[in-house]
């Protein structure tokens, strides 16, 4: 799971957030773009991965310098019961 931190939402224009709130299909598309199937450790996450939404996200760099598309890593590799979470500094938008 690629999870934008709270501050990341401040960079999304209010009109865009309002539009997503009214369009459940587009909101689902954005949310599922932040999910890669499986549990990938920090050693496995670099590269291109298909998201649940269907587009590919590019993950580059390593350690604290990791990028998810253009979003920078804030904290990563957090294991939960059913996911490995990577917190990023931006809300990512799927490519059309």
Phi and psi in degrees as a GROMACS rama.xvg file:
@    title "Ramachandran Plot"
@    xaxis  label "Phi"
@    yaxis  label "Psi"
@TYPE xy
-104.102  110.378  UNK-2
-112.146  112.923  UNK-3
-64.7324  137.784  UNK-4
-72.1507  162.992  UNK-5
-52.1686  -43.6645  UNK-6
-62.2368  -24.2844  UNK-7
-62.5976  -31.5931  UNK-8
-71.2002  -21.7567  UNK-9
-67.299  -23.7351  UNK-10
-85.4338  -8.13389  UNK-11
-87.7976  124.565  UNK-12
-53.4261  139.389  UNK-13
-55.9227  -39.7137  UNK-14
-60.9108  -38.0096  UNK-15
-67.471  -43.2076  UNK-16
-62.6965  -42.9621  UNK-17
-62.5899  -40.131  UNK-18
-64.9418  -41.0645  UNK-19
-63.5318  -39.0709  UNK-20
-63.0622  -26.4527  UNK-21
-94.7623  -10.9363  UNK-22
-121.579  92.626  UNK-23
-63.3531  -32.0974  UNK-24
-65.7136  -44.9235  UNK-25
-68.5827  -38.2006  UNK-26
-62.1778  -43.6704  UNK-27
-60.8599  -41.1585  UNK-28
-60.1624  -46.4293  UNK-29
-65.6145  -45.5871  UNK-30
-62.3503  -45.5802  UNK-31
-74.0086  -16.639  UNK-32
-67.9619  -20.2463  UNK-33
-90.7126  11.1997  UNK-34
-125.716  124.031  UNK-35
-107.786  126.749  UNK-36
-59.256  144.804  UNK-37
93.1234  179.795  UNK-38
-119.353  99.9478  UNK-39
-98.8494  125.236  UNK-40
-75.3031  166.984  UNK-41
-55.7875  -29.7369  UNK-42
-74.9285  -18.7414  UNK-43
-105.531  -11.2103  UNK-44
-80.423  -25.181  UNK-45
-63.8014  143.226  UNK-46
121.212  -164.785  UNK-47
-103.543  134.535  UNK-48
-132.954  138.101  UNK-49
-76.6717  132.983  UNK-50
-89.6109  169.479  UNK-51
-59.9509  -31.5037  UNK-52
-66.6917  -28.7642  UNK-53
115.743  -19.1663  UNK-54
-84.4184  168.364  UNK-55
-102.726  139.813  UNK-56
-107.382  137.586  UNK-57
-99.8686  124.39  UNK-58
-116.333  121.864  UNK-59
-129.955  167.39  UNK-60
81.723  -173.173  UNK-61
-153.364  162.468  UNK-62
56.8563  -136.538  UNK-63
-73.5528  -10.755  UNK-64
-97.5519  18.9341  UNK-65
-72.0687  142.988  UNK-66
-123.563  140.22  UNK-67
-114.445  101.979  UNK-68
54.7353  -116.624  UNK-69
-102.708  0.379981  UNK-70
-82.7495  133.551  UNK-71
-88.8436  146.709  UNK-72
-69.5224  133.026  UNK-73
-100.788  -45.6361  UNK-74
-157.367  136.281  UNK-75
-145.263  166.405  UNK-76
75.48  23.7416  UNK-77
-79.0214  114.029  UNK-78
-83.0713  132.958  UNK-79
-121.916  -177.896  UNK-80
-60.3366  -35.93  UNK-81
-132.12  18.2214  UNK-82
-160.983  160.241  UNK-83
-112.035  125.67  UNK-84
-105.681  135.946  UNK-85
-122.844  114.118  UNK-86
-89.5857  132.245  UNK-87
-124.666  165.558  UNK-88
-94.1034  9.54626  UNK-89
-149.353  152.885  UNK-90
-84.5261  123.955  UNK-91
-89.4064  143.38  UNK-92
-113.934  132.818  UNK-93
-65.0487  150.188  UNK-94
-81.5177  138.523  UNK-95
